[in-house]
Amino acid sequence: MQKLLSVAIPCFNSQDYVRRAIESLLPGGEKIEIIIVDDGSTDDTSKIAGEYVNKYPDTVHLIRKENGGHGDAVMAGLNHASGLFFRVLDSDDWLEKDPLIKLLNVIDEMTDPDKTADLIITNYIYDKVNEGKRHTVNYRKTLPEGRLFGWDEVGKWPTGTYILMHSTTYRTELVRGCGMKLPMHTYYVDHLFVCYPMIHVEKMYYIDVDLYHYFIGREGQSVNEKIMLSRMDQQLKVNRIMLYEMDVDSITDRTKREYLYYYTEIVTQATVSFLLRFGTREDEQVMQAFLDEIQEKRPVYYDWIMQRPFYHHMIGPVRRLPHWFAYPLYRFSYLIARRIFGFN
């Protein structure tokens, strides 16, 4: 019997929390395939994974490989996947039981090719455990719920709401066939994991359940602001791949094309924000050179951004207003947005 869902768990020195991730998937029983990818760990990650392989040999699989980074581990999991659908669960996150069962029931109905979606979307929860705070992101105002739909039925995206890796369950063969190559030893490739397959998505299905717990606050986490500032080269690398290696401008469906513009705009804003957070003249020059580069290499996309209202983004003011006014304004706007939307 084919598995309905393959879940890859990329791990690097994850001994302190990988059990929770694995345990959260076990309620899926024989319908689910759990692929633990040990990306060169030096702790007991593989030992813990091996315990579950021995106990659940038809469900849990372990891949051990040399360290190649998060994206390389995701690709290893995808190459091994046998399920009808595929998703990623980071080793410090977990899934909620009842929403997981609901997801599997929906996929079970999609074994009929005429009823299969390319992408299933679910809600996710920002779990700021250290602060005792939660923030749920849902798509009720944007997507039809409980049925197949196309891009023509997608509504407007409220500010701060977009589809992350945590909310995506892709049809496995679509992900395999989309030409996605995630760079090695690079953080923030989750943006690429979302966007590469999205270019080919035609049919979607939204389940209004809070499935994914996105843990925020672990020391050394890649989304920690201090860590992100130290990895700006990788943020720029991913941003450039999104800008120059994905053929988005040629997408004929306007709604899909503009959604991918919107997603790229969010990532670009993050790049600009963090370069300005450094506060040095050198980094301000890097930021302006990056925007010059976009204007030269992606003029259609650049013009789209510059025509957007300023309350959607601050790139326009940064380009058009004096830097002594625009840069402090951008920094202040970033701090306000971080407080409102709860990112780290």
N, C-alpha and C positions, 0 to 999 in steps of 0.2 A: 504493500500500500504506500503510495507517495505521501510524503509529509506535506502538510498544508503550509507550514511556516518554518523557515530556517531563520534562526537568530544568531548572529555573530557577536561574540563578546571579545573585543580586542583587550588584551591584558599586558601590562608591564608593571611588575612588582606590585601586584594587586592583592596580595595575601590578606590584607586587613578588611577587604570589603567584597571580594568576588563571590563569596558564599551567598551573600544577600542577593546578588544579581542572578546567580544560578537558581537559587531556591524560588525566586519570583517567577521563573519560567516553568517549573516542574508541574504546576497545575494543568498545563497544556497536554500532559500525558503523551500518548503515542502520536498525536497530531503534530507535535512540534519537534524540531531538530535544533539542538543547542550546540553551537560550534564555538568552543573556547580556543582562542588563538593566543598562545603565549609568545609574545613578541620579545624573546630573549631575556626573560625575567631572571634575576639572580636570587630571588627569595623563594618561598614555598608555593607560589602560584600554581605551578604544574603539579605539585604534589596534591594540592587541594582539588584541582580539576580532575586528577586521576582517580580520586575517591569517588567522584560522581560518575566517571566513565565506567568504573567497575560495578557500581550500583545500578546504573541505568545505561547499559551498553547499546541499546537500540535508540536511545534519545540523545545522549551526551557524547560528543566527540572532542578530542583534543588535538590541536595542531601546534607543534613546537617548531619555532623558526628563529633564525638570527634576527636581531633587532633591526627593524626597518621603519619604525614609526607607525603612528595610528592608521594612516591611509593604507600602508602596505599590509597591515594586519586585517583591515577591512577587506581588501582585495583577496587575501588568502582565504578569508571566510566565505566570500562570494564564490570563489572558484570551487570550494568544497560543497556549497549548498545544493541540496536536492529538493527543497521545498518548492511549492507553487509560488509562494511569496517569500520575500527576504526583507529583513530589517536588521538594524544595528542596535545593540544595547551596550553602552559604555560600562566598564566594570565597576564603577562607583555609583551607578544608577540602578533603578529597578522598575519592574512593571507591576501594575495593580492586578490582582487576581480576576475579579469579575469582568473588568473591561477586556482582559486578555481572552477570557472564555468567549465573550461577545465577538471579539475580532476573529477568533477561530471559527465561530459559527457562521459568520459572514463569508469568510474564505471558503468554507465548506460548500456554500451555495454557489461559489464561483468556479467550482470544478467543471461546470457547464460553460464551454467557451463563449457562448452567447451572452453569458451573465458576468463575464470576468472584467474587472477593472484593471487599468494599468497602475493605478495608485490608490491606496486606501489611506485616508487621513484621519488621525485621531488627535485628541487634546493632549497637552502635556502640562506638568506642574513644575514651576521653579520651587525647589525645596531648599530654602535657606535654613538648614537645620540648626546651625550655630546661633542664628538670630530668632529661631522659633517662628519664622514667617513662611507663608506659602502664597504663590501667585499662579493661578491657572490661566492658561492661554487656550481659548476655544475659537471656533470658526462659525458660530451660529449666525452671525450677521452677514456672512460672506458666502457660505456654501449650503446647498440643499442637503438635507440629512436623510440617511436611510435608503438611498437609491442611487443608481448610476446617473451620472450627468457629465456634460461636456463643458468646454471653456465658455460657451455662450451663456451658461447659467451662473457663472461665477460673478459675485457682486463686488462692491468696493471693499478694499482692505483698510480697516481702521488703523490709524497710526500706531506703530509698534507691534502690529500683528502680521505674521508671515509664517510660512511653512518651514520648520526646521527639520533636521534629521530626526529629532525626537518624535515628530508627528507623522513620519512617512513609513509606510510599508509598501514596497514596490513589488510588482510582478517580476519574479526572478529573471526570466528570459529577457525582459525589457532592459533591466540593468546590465545584464551581460552583453547585450547587443548594442548598447548606446555609445560605445567607444570610450567609456570613462577610464581614465588612468589617473590614479591618485599618486601624487609625488611622495617619494620616500623621505623620511626624517623631516617631516613638515607638519606642523600643527594647523588647525583651522580648516582642514580638508573636508569637514562636514558640510561646508557650503558647496563644495564641488560635488559631493555625494548627492545633495539635493538637486542641484541644477543640471548636471549632465543628463540624468534620465528624464528630468522634467521637460526638456526640449522635445521628447518623443511621446509624452503623455497625451492621450486623447480622451480616455474615459476614466472618471474618478468616482470615488465613493467615500462619503464622510460619515463616520460613526461618532456621535456626540458623547464620548466617554473619556474620562480622565485616565489615560493608560500609563503614561511615562512619567516617572519621577526623576527630574533632572536635579541632581544634588549639586548645591552651590555652597562653597565655603571651605572646601578642603585645602589645606596649605599645599602650595605647589601646583594647584589646579591651573590648567592652561587658560581658563577664562578669568583668573584672578588678574586685576588690573596691573599690578606690578610685574607679573609674569608676562602679560601681553606686551607691556612696554619694552621688556627685554627681548622680545621675539618679533620686533617690527619687521625684520627682514622676511620672516615667514608669512606675516600678514600681507605684506606687499606682494609676495610671490603668489599667494592664493588669489589676491585681488586681481593681479595681472592675468592669471590664467582665466578667470571669469570674464575679464574684459576682452582679451585678445584671442583666446583659443576656443571659445564656444561660439558657434555660428548662430547668434541670436537675431541679428539684424534681418536675416533672410526668412525668419518665421513669418508665415503669411497670416496666421491667426493673431489678430491685434491684441486680444485679451491675454493670450499666453505670452506674446512678445513683451507687452508692457508689464506683466507680472515679473518676468525675468529681468527687465530693466529696473523695476522697483527693488527686487532683491539685490541686484548688483549695486544699486544706489545706496542701500543700507550698509553693505559691506564697505563701499567706498567712503561713506560718511564715518564709519568706524576707523578706517585708516587715517583719514584727515584728522579726526578727533584726537587720536593717540599721538600723531606727529605734533599736533599743537600742544598736547599735554606736556610734552618734554619742555616746552617753553624756551628752547634755544633758537638762536637765529639760524643755525645750520639746519635744524629739523624743519623750521618754517620754510626754508629754501627747498628742502627735499619735498615738502608737501606741495609747494607751488609748481615745482618741476614735474611732479606726478600728475597734477591737474593739466599742465601744459601737454604732457604726453598723451593723456586721454583725449584732449581736444584735437590733437594731431592724428592719432591712430583710430579713434572711434568718434568721428565728428557727429554722426547721427545720434548716437547715445548721449554725447556731451550736450548737444543742442536740446535734447529731450530733458535732461536734468536742469539746464539753465532756464527752460521755460516753465518749470514747476514752481508753484507758489513757495515763497520763502518759509511758510510755516510747516512745510513738509521736509525741508532740509535747509542747511546753512551753507551749502557750497556756493550758491549764488552770491551771498554777501561777502564771503571770503574772497571771491574773484573780483567783486565790483566795488567794494568799499575800502577805504584806507585801512592798512593792516593794523595801525595803532588802535583802531576802533573795532574792526571785524574780528581780530584774533581773540581779544578778551571776551567779546560777545559770544563767540563760538565756544570758548572754554566754559563760560557761565551756562550756556544752553545745554552743553553736554552734562554738566553736573545736575541740572534740573531734570533732564531726561532720564538720567540714571536713577534719580530718586523716584520719579513717577513710575517708570516701567520696571524697576527692580533688577536691572542687569548689574553685573558685578564690576 
